[in-house]
Amino acid sequence: MEKKNESAGVAAKGISTRAAEIAVALMFFLVGGVVVFDSYRIGSGWSSDGPQAGYFPFYIGLIICISSLVTLGQSLFGAASRSDKVFVEWSQLKQVLSVLVPAALFIGGIQLIGIYIAATIYIAVFMVWLGNYSWLKGIVIGFAVSAVSFATFEIWFQVPLFKGALDPLRFLGY
Amino acid sequence: MFEDLNALFHGFSVALTPLNLLLMFVGVTLGVIIGVLPGLGGANGIAILLPLTFTMPPTSAIIMLSCIYWGALFGGAITSILFNIPGEPWSVATTFDGYPMAQAGRAGEALTGAFTSSFIGAFFAVVMITFLAPLVARFALQFGPPEFFAVYFLTFCSFIGMGKEPPFKIMAAMMLGFALAAVGIDTVTGQLRLIFGWYELMRGFDFLIAVIGLFGIGEILLSMEEGLTFSGKSAKIDPKIVIQTWKKLPQYWVTSLRSCLIGCWLGITPGGATPASFMSYGVAKRMSKDGAKFGTGQLEGVVAPETAAHAAGTSALLPMLALGIPGSPTAAVLLGGLLIWGLQPGPLLFIEQKDFVWGLIASMYLGNIAGLIIVITCVPLFAAILRIPFSIIAPVIIVICAIGAYTVHNAMLDIWFMLLFGVLGYVFKKLAYPLAPLVLALVLGDRAEDAFRQSMLMSQGDVRIFFSKGLVGGIMGLSLLLLFWPVMAKTLARMRSPKAA
């Protein structure tokens, strides 16, 4: 909203859009490069029986590289390069990370103790930590969600979900 | 024509079993809830529920899933009008006049107007599908690989030419989709591509995972950033308001008809519901005699975008059914469902799976009627869902997304990919890289590649095969025209401006 911030001001407020644009364009270029490289490796031309496996992806990778270079050029030298828009403010980034990091921990938890128990703990902790609810409420809601999904998937639709490497719910017999 | 009508009546007899009717109501209700909740939308809602339908008969399954889609289309309007929060991207334009109406205490009128015009838009599109889809399918029976590749090409060119985002970003996002589709075993040669010795990647990237991550997790991260506090207007719809609004609506018939046409056009060509709703709102604003008052709470400003969004959302199923080419991410998810149930979408579907196709089309009529009844009677209930605090909704939705991602292939790795796609979705959305072309490219990647390779085999690597015959050349020409349209329009405008201005 405030236009008169200098670039130093942007850095203080958050990550600048320009930096994000450049980073994403470089990422695209890298992906395109990898695709071109791998397609070339497995053969991107013709063999006796027609186009080789890398024939189509080779050009896909090439187009990714070209279009990311254009975007990169625009954000480095174009009109956008002089803009001082903020991609994400530090305070916003903190909010986003406060969802993202627990989500990653939750998925790590699934791997270990399975979806149902991890979900109960995750929902409870999330509610207490970010929503200032009491532990009782958190655990009740977390348990309810897990119980409903257990009933839906394991019993009703007979789709087994991941119970984790340790499988603490073994005693239920599912 | 009469043959098709007969088939349609047969379809009604397929759709009108008690089980299917029940699934219809369940689907619409679930759909509205999905449409109301942040982070769950038509595409990822259906993606998550898809594995649950594997045990159902395909016709019942698609009836339920498509009803979820209608429900989600309806649901978006509720949040836009009452909370000024578009639950779905295509209901952004509905907030412009819908929310001011709610602020002025006319929420009931706005909601009734929105639901009714959604219904009209969808109905128009279904009628069009009924008569046009069989024709398109019959026509497409003569397609060979070059023609099919040309149609894919047309789909992707129209994304670039008609998208609002910078063209090179659309191109990059789309090609990323193609690249992800190429990961895994190459179906023709059996060679492993792009997995770099990581054998769990052999399966490739499933687009359902991408859809759940990009649209679900990404959306949650975006909402979190805004630190959402919902403050909504209360909703009451009593029969009197409904009747009053219905009396007012006929005077906007021109706007309705125009919005239907815009919606159908953008739905068939993969513009999708979102641009359709904006375009329809814009055109209505320019053409209406009350145009200057738009944005202050005009019923017409609700009618225009809602009609177009629903017409587009519905007609996106036409190319999916008739050609096997989805016009929107949600249609793409439904297409994924067809493949899993063992049905090959495309022109042959109309010949080989008559029950399925016409049952689905009949259910579109019935589902939309069911939807209209449910939303008009249960609005307060659905609005109450939005009052559940975000700190409860967010973890629950992430749990649901994780379950959905896992059930696609029973693979733990997919849940991690979902999170990765979530971060991508968040970053892409903020930097104006569009998600829809990425998803469609991921879905169509293998088939587009097959069509391309078969064409190349036919011509021994000569690209001119795509311009060799009238039909394929025509489609390719149209594609190129769409691709370069923005450039040409600019040049034309520059040439004309000295005279016109």
Interface residues (C-beta under 8 A of the other chain):
Chain A: T17 A20 E21 V24 F28 V31 G32 V34 V35 D38 S39 I42 W46 G50 P51 Q52 A53 G54 Y55 F56 P57 I60 G61 I63 I64 S67 S68 V70 T71 Q74 F87 V88 Q92 Q95 V96 S98 V99 L100 P102 A103 A104 F106 I107 I110 Q111 I115 A119 Y122 I123 F126 M127 L130 G131 Y133 I141 V145 S149 T152 F153 F157 Q158 V159 P160 L161 F162
Chain B: P51 L52 T55 P166 F168 K169 M171 A172 M175 L176 F178 A179 A182 D186 V188 T189 Q191 L192 R193 L194 F196 I217 I220 L221 M224 E225 G227 P389 F390 S391 I392 A394 P395 V396 I398 V399 I400 A402 I403 Y406 T407 N410 M412 I415 W416 L419 G422 V423 Y426 V427 F428 K430 L431 Y433 E449 F452 R453 M456 L457 G461
